[in-house]
Amino acid sequence: MCRLGVILLCFFSVMAQAASVSDYWGHSEFYQAHPEQRAWLAELSSAVRDKPQPLDQKQPEPVRIGLVYPSNQSSSYWVDNEAAFRTRLQQLGIRFELQARYTAPSTELDEQVAQIRELLEWEPDYLVYTLDSVQQKMIIERLMLNHDTKLILQNITTPLKSWGDRQPFLYAGFDHVEGAQKLAAYFSGEFAGESQYAVLFRNRGVVSQMRGTGFVQSVDRRHRLVASYYTDSSREGGKQAARRLLEEHPGLDYIYACSTDVALGVLDALTLTKPEQPPSVNGWGGGPEEVDELRRGRLDVVLMRMNDDSAIAMAEAIKRDLEDRPVPQIYSGTFVVLDRSMTDAQIERYVRLSRRASSGRAVE
């Protein structure tokens, strides 16, 4: 294990860009190559939608699950995901032990290495991690080569082509390109004709590429991209990038933000700069912070993930594995677009549905 940690830490001295979007399987392309996956996905998707059916098998001992999550951020996605995951495992009657470790997104990769090394010494049956950067890709490759622990990648639903048939146990999350396309459709309809917009990315990585490129390629061709900036994925980074953007490019019709923290940072910048005609801003994810800002009229549109779907899918996949049933390679949850034209009752209905496991509130 020490050797693994040394190897991984050495990679962090190498500066590298994330793999490009074309290095990942799109869903339609993936299912053409693996048609047997469709039936397994249909079964898992049905289980996610339905009420939990307890595990129909005795466990000789609890399963061990390790989580390494970049949850130290404004977005509640990761915190809610863990809560929903624990709840669904309990509802399924699965005996488990779970250890979780947390970092900030994209900036504490050396700490993630130490956390993974510590968890692997515990010998978990499943390890839940994520994939965004080249460094994380390297970590994952060595995990798959050197350990029997089954790897679940959260917040990524597009398998990496170069891994061939040696893939993680499960990809679970929400398709970043699909989400970008839904927001592109909203802005295309909201701003008819010629318009000017800017893109504020998260950190450099595949998530930013998918969300940003997916939007730019899908929005109305009459909309002109006048600027795009990367941030460090934090709210403060979003604010600083937005202040620069607003100074250099006044008169924007809208700013497309690629994450919750970036969107909230844009709102902070607008509060400070007070432009006469503030640009429209979107949220990405639909967490409580974004929903509050939508209700206040500061965000015009929010892309809401049915947040708990991906966590419930992880629990249901582990159940299927314990029952020796096939598990699909990918589970991708659904989105809904919330905008300022919706009533509080309509918004609340989606909030309850998206957090039906993490919040403990029943959905009527």
KELUM-337183 format. One line per 10 residues: number of its first residue (from 1); for each residue x, y, z of C-alpha. Coordinates in Angstrom, 2 decimals. Example, Ala and Ser with C-alpha at 12.3 -4.5 7.8 and 13.67 -1.06 7.14 Angstrom:
# KELUM-337183
1	12.30:-4.50:7.80 ~ 13.67:-1.06:7.14
# end
This chain:
# KELUM-337183
1	0.00:0.00:0.00 ~ 2.83:2.42:0.77 ~ 4.29:1.71:-2.66 ~ 0.92:2.58:-4.24 ~ 0.86:5.90:-2.41 ~ 4.38:6.79:-3.51 ~ 3.61:5.92:-7.13 ~ 0.45:8.00:-7.16 ~ 2.00:11.02:-5.49 ~ 4.79:11.06:-8.08
11	2.24:11.65:-10.81 ~ 1.13:14.93:-9.24 ~ 4.41:16.55:-10.23 ~ 3.40:16.14:-13.89 ~ 1.13:18.82:-15.32 ~ -1.42:17.32:-17.70 ~ -4.76:18.15:-19.20 ~ -7.80:15.95:-18.73 ~ -8.67:13.48:-21.45 ~ -10.85:15.00:-24.15
21	-14.57:14.35:-24.46 ~ -13.94:12.10:-27.48 ~ -11.96:9.71:-25.24 ~ -15.21:8.71:-23.48 ~ -18.08:6.57:-24.74 ~ -21.26:8.50:-25.51 ~ -24.33:6.57:-24.37 ~ -25.73:5.74:-27.79 ~ -22.29:4.63:-29.00 ~ -21.76:2.54:-25.88
31	-25.07:0.70:-26.14 ~ -24.51:-0.03:-29.82 ~ -21.28:-1.77:-28.83 ~ -22.81:-3.44:-25.75 ~ -26.49:-4.16:-26.46 ~ -26.76:-6.64:-23.57 ~ -26.35:-3.70:-21.19 ~ -29.77:-2.27:-22.09 ~ -31.75:-5.02:-20.34 ~ -29.59:-4.78:-17.22
41	-30.01:-1.00:-17.17 ~ -33.78:-1.32:-17.54 ~ -33.89:-3.62:-14.52 ~ -31.72:-1.31:-12.40 ~ -33.70:1.78:-13.48 ~ -36.93:0.07:-12.49 ~ -35.50:-0.75:-9.07 ~ -34.42:2.88:-8.60 ~ -37.94:4.13:-9.35 ~ -39.73:1.51:-7.25
51	-40.03:1.09:-3.51 ~ -37.06:-0.78:-2.03 ~ -37.27:-4.56:-2.07 ~ -35.10:-6.06:0.70 ~ -32.13:-8.26:-0.12 ~ -33.30:-11.84:-0.59 ~ -30.10:-13.46:0.62 ~ -28.25:-13.91:3.90 ~ -24.99:-12.05:4.30 ~ -22.21:-13.92:6.08
61	-20.77:-10.55:7.11 ~ -21.42:-6.85:6.43 ~ -20.11:-5.43:3.18 ~ -17.44:-2.79:3.58 ~ -17.82:0.41:1.59 ~ -15.35:3.28:1.35 ~ -16.27:6.73:0.00 ~ -13.82:9.42:-1.10 ~ -15.94:12.46:-1.96 ~ -15.04:16.07:-2.95
71	-17.90:17.30:-0.75 ~ -16.22:20.35:0.82 ~ -18.04:22.83:-1.42 ~ -21.24:24.89:-1.56 ~ -23.06:22.32:-3.70 ~ -24.93:19.78:-1.56 ~ -24.71:17.07:-4.23 ~ -22.12:14.91:-2.48 ~ -23.56:15.29:1.02 ~ -27.04:14.40:-0.23
81	-25.63:11.53:-2.26 ~ -24.03:9.93:0.78 ~ -27.20:10.39:2.87 ~ -29.39:8.83:0.17 ~ -26.91:5.98:-0.31 ~ -26.93:5.11:3.38 ~ -30.73:5.33:3.54 ~ -31.28:3.04:0.56 ~ -28.79:0.46:1.84 ~ -30.69:0.38:5.12
91	-34.04:0.11:3.34 ~ -32.71:-2.83:1.33 ~ -31.71:-4.62:4.51 ~ -28.07:-4.75:3.47 ~ -25.68:-5.08:6.39 ~ -22.83:-2.68:5.76 ~ -19.97:-0.73:7.26 ~ -19.18:2.57:5.58 ~ -16.18:4.84:6.01 ~ -16.16:8.22:4.25
101	-13.40:10.74:3.57 ~ -13.86:14.27:2.23 ~ -11.83:16.87:0.34 ~ -12.37:20.01:-1.71 ~ -12.94:19.39:-5.42 ~ -9.94:19.33:-7.77 ~ -7.46:21.01:-5.39 ~ -6.61:18.32:-2.82 ~ -5.66:15.32:-4.94 ~ -2.66:14.42:-2.77
111	-5.03:14.22:0.19 ~ -7.32:11.95:-1.83 ~ -4.39:9.60:-2.42 ~ -3.74:9.41:1.32 ~ -7.43:8.81:1.99 ~ -7.65:6.03:-0.59 ~ -4.50:4.40:0.79 ~ -5.99:4.47:4.30 ~ -9.30:3.02:3.15 ~ -7.64:0.25:1.13
121	-5.82:-0.90:4.26 ~ -9.31:-1.50:5.67 ~ -9.94:-3.80:2.65 ~ -13.35:-2.54:1.50 ~ -15.53:-4.57:-0.83 ~ -16.53:-1.40:-2.71 ~ -14.84:1.97:-3.10 ~ -16.76:5.00:-4.38 ~ -14.65:7.70:-6.02 ~ -14.95:10.11:-8.95
131	-13.22:10.92:-12.25 ~ -12.55:14.40:-13.58 ~ -8.78:14.89:-14.00 ~ -5.84:13.02:-15.48 ~ -4.47:12.55:-11.98 ~ -7.68:10.86:-10.86 ~ -7.58:8.70:-13.98 ~ -4.10:7.51:-12.98 ~ -5.30:6.72:-9.46 ~ -8.18:4.68:-10.82
141	-6.03:2.75:-13.27 ~ -3.76:1.58:-10.50 ~ -6.68:0.67:-8.30 ~ -8.13:-1.51:-11.05 ~ -4.79:-3.17:-11.74 ~ -3.72:-3.87:-8.18 ~ -6.83:-4.43:-6.06 ~ -9.90:-6.64:-5.87 ~ -12.04:-3.85:-4.41 ~ -14.94:-3.08:-6.76
151	-14.81:0.54:-7.89 ~ -17.85:2.78:-8.29 ~ -17.24:6.08:-10.08 ~ -19.73:8.74:-9.02 ~ -20.67:11.86:-11.05 ~ -19.44:10.38:-14.32 ~ -21.57:8.27:-16.69 ~ -19.32:7.94:-19.74 ~ -16.86:5.03:-19.71 ~ -13.30:5.76:-20.76
161	-12.59:4.03:-24.07 ~ -8.93:3.32:-23.33 ~ -9.87:1.07:-20.41 ~ -11.45:-1.39:-22.85 ~ -13.05:-4.34:-21.09 ~ -11.34:-3.58:-17.78 ~ -13.81:-1.04:-16.44 ~ -14.95:-0.02:-12.95 ~ -17.83:-1.93:-11.40 ~ -20.26:0.97:-12.03
171	-20.45:4.51:-13.39 ~ -23.25:6.40:-11.63 ~ -24.38:9.99:-11.92 ~ -25.95:12.31:-14.45 ~ -24.88:12.82:-18.06 ~ -23.11:16.18:-18.18 ~ -23.65:16.59:-21.92 ~ -27.37:15.88:-21.62 ~ -27.65:18.49:-18.87 ~ -25.79:21.03:-20.99
181	-28.12:20.37:-23.90 ~ -31.19:20.96:-21.72 ~ -29.85:24.33:-20.60 ~ -28.92:25.19:-24.19 ~ -32.50:24.51:-25.22 ~ -33.75:26.82:-22.45 ~ -31.45:29.74:-23.36 ~ -32.14:29.24:-27.06 ~ -35.85:29.63:-26.40 ~ -35.50:32.45:-23.91
191	-33.23:34.58:-26.12 ~ -34.52:34.55:-29.65 ~ -32.25:35.90:-32.36 ~ -28.77:37.31:-31.89 ~ -27.48:37.22:-28.31 ~ -24.18:37.45:-26.49 ~ -23.13:35.06:-23.75 ~ -20.12:33.87:-21.78 ~ -19.18:30.54:-20.20 ~ -17.66:30.13:-16.75
201	-16.18:26.66:-16.33 ~ -15.29:24.74:-13.22 ~ -11.66:23.61:-12.99 ~ -9.96:22.16:-16.05 ~ -11.25:18.62:-16.40 ~ -13.62:16.35:-18.26 ~ -16.71:17.57:-16.37 ~ -16.04:21.15:-17.46 ~ -15.40:20.01:-21.02 ~ -18.61:18.03:-21.21
211	-20.77:20.71:-19.64 ~ -19.13:23.56:-21.54 ~ -18.66:21.96:-24.94 ~ -22.07:20.32:-24.73 ~ -23.65:23.73:-24.25 ~ -21.68:25.65:-26.88 ~ -22.35:22.99:-29.51 ~ -26.08:22.89:-28.74 ~ -27.14:26.50:-28.20 ~ -28.75:28.60:-30.95
221	-26.13:29.37:-33.62 ~ -27.17:33.03:-33.54 ~ -25.89:33.28:-29.95 ~ -22.31:34.50:-29.87 ~ -19.81:33.28:-27.30 ~ -17.77:36.36:-26.37 ~ -15.65:34.94:-23.51 ~ -14.98:31.84:-21.45 ~ -12.98:31.49:-18.25 ~ -11.91:28.58:-16.08
231	-12.23:28.82:-12.30 ~ -10.97:26.69:-9.39 ~ -14.50:25.27:-8.92 ~ -15.07:27.34:-5.76 ~ -17.66:30.03:-5.10 ~ -14.90:32.59:-4.57 ~ -13.24:31.54:-7.81 ~ -16.56:31.96:-9.60 ~ -16.99:35.43:-8.13 ~ -13.53:36.61:-9.17
241	-13.92:35.24:-12.70 ~ -17.35:36.83:-13.02 ~ -16.10:40.23:-11.84 ~ -13.41:40.16:-14.49 ~ -15.92:39.01:-17.07 ~ -18.42:41.76:-16.24 ~ -15.69:44.41:-16.42 ~ -14.33:43.25:-19.77 ~ -17.63:42.34:-21.42 ~ -20.55:44.51:-20.27
251	-23.90:43.98:-21.95 ~ -23.97:40.18:-21.89 ~ -27.39:38.61:-22.29 ~ -26.52:35.62:-20.13 ~ -23.71:33.82:-18.34 ~ -23.66:30.05:-18.54 ~ -22.26:28.65:-15.27 ~ -20.96:25.08:-15.23 ~ -21.56:24.30:-11.53 ~ -23.41:25.37:-8.40
261	-20.42:27.05:-6.79 ~ -19.60:28.96:-9.95 ~ -23.24:30.09:-10.33 ~ -23.36:31.33:-6.73 ~ -20.06:33.14:-7.31 ~ -21.59:34.90:-10.33 ~ -24.47:36.08:-8.16 ~ -21.98:37.40:-5.60 ~ -20.22:39.34:-8.35 ~ -23.50:40.79:-9.61
271	-24.33:41.95:-6.07 ~ -21.00:43.79:-5.94 ~ -21.00:45.29:-9.43 ~ -24.73:46.06:-9.72 ~ -24.97:46.30:-13.54 ~ -27.97:48.22:-14.90 ~ -29.12:45.20:-16.89 ~ -27.75:42.10:-15.19 ~ -27.27:39.05:-17.39 ~ -29.39:35.95:-16.92
281	-27.65:33.21:-14.92 ~ -28.34:29.49:-14.59 ~ -27.82:27.03:-11.78 ~ -26.48:23.53:-12.29 ~ -27.69:20.76:-10.00 ~ -30.77:22.07:-8.24 ~ -29.51:21.95:-4.66 ~ -31.16:23.99:-1.88 ~ -28.94:27.02:-2.48 ~ -29.89:27.20:-6.16
291	-33.59:26.63:-5.52 ~ -33.57:29.46:-2.96 ~ -31.94:31.80:-5.48 ~ -34.46:30.78:-8.14 ~ -37.33:31.58:-5.80 ~ -35.71:34.95:-5.00 ~ -35.48:35.70:-8.73 ~ -31.66:35.90:-8.80 ~ -31.30:32.73:-10.87 ~ -33.53:32.55:-13.94
301	-33.21:28.83:-14.54 ~ -31.94:25.81:-12.61 ~ -31.01:22.44:-14.05 ~ -32.16:20.05:-11.31 ~ -30.81:16.54:-11.08 ~ -33.14:13.97:-9.58 ~ -30.35:13.97:-7.06 ~ -30.94:10.79:-5.11 ~ -31.33:8.61:-8.22 ~ -27.61:8.00:-8.57
311	-27.15:7.12:-4.89 ~ -30.13:4.77:-4.94 ~ -28.67:3.18:-8.08 ~ -25.38:2.49:-6.27 ~ -27.21:0.74:-3.43 ~ -29.38:-1.25:-5.83 ~ -26.29:-2.24:-7.85 ~ -24.61:-3.59:-4.71 ~ -27.79:-5.53:-3.92 ~ -27.77:-7.06:-7.41
321	-24.11:-7.94:-7.00 ~ -24.77:-9.66:-3.66 ~ -27.54:-11.63:-5.36 ~ -25.18:-12.61:-8.22 ~ -27.29:-10.74:-10.75 ~ -25.75:-8.74:-13.64 ~ -25.02:-5.07:-12.99 ~ -25.05:-2.55:-15.85 ~ -21.88:-0.57:-16.50 ~ -23.70:2.79:-16.43
331	-26.54:4.38:-14.52 ~ -27.47:7.92:-15.56 ~ -30.20:9.78:-13.66 ~ -32.75:12.23:-14.99 ~ -32.92:16.05:-15.09 ~ -35.71:18.58:-14.94 ~ -35.42:22.27:-15.85 ~ -36.87:24.68:-13.30 ~ -37.43:28.29:-14.33 ~ -38.91:31.49:-12.95
341	-42.31:30.81:-14.56 ~ -42.96:27.86:-12.22 ~ -44.99:28.09:-9.04 ~ -43.61:27.31:-5.60 ~ -45.80:24.20:-5.50 ~ -44.36:22.92:-8.78 ~ -40.81:23.56:-7.62 ~ -41.42:21.91:-4.24 ~ -42.80:18.80:-5.92 ~ -39.53:18.34:-7.81
351	-37.46:19.12:-4.70 ~ -39.22:16.35:-2.80 ~ -38.82:13.90:-5.64 ~ -35.13:14.64:-6.15 ~ -34.35:14.17:-2.44 ~ -36.79:11.45:-1.54 ~ -34.10:9.39:0.23 ~ -31.60:11.98:1.45 ~ -34.22:14.22:3.09 ~ -36.44:11.49:4.53
361	-39.54:13.29:3.23 ~ -42.24:11.24:1.57 ~ -43.30:11.97:-2.00 ~ -47.04:12.06:-2.52
# end
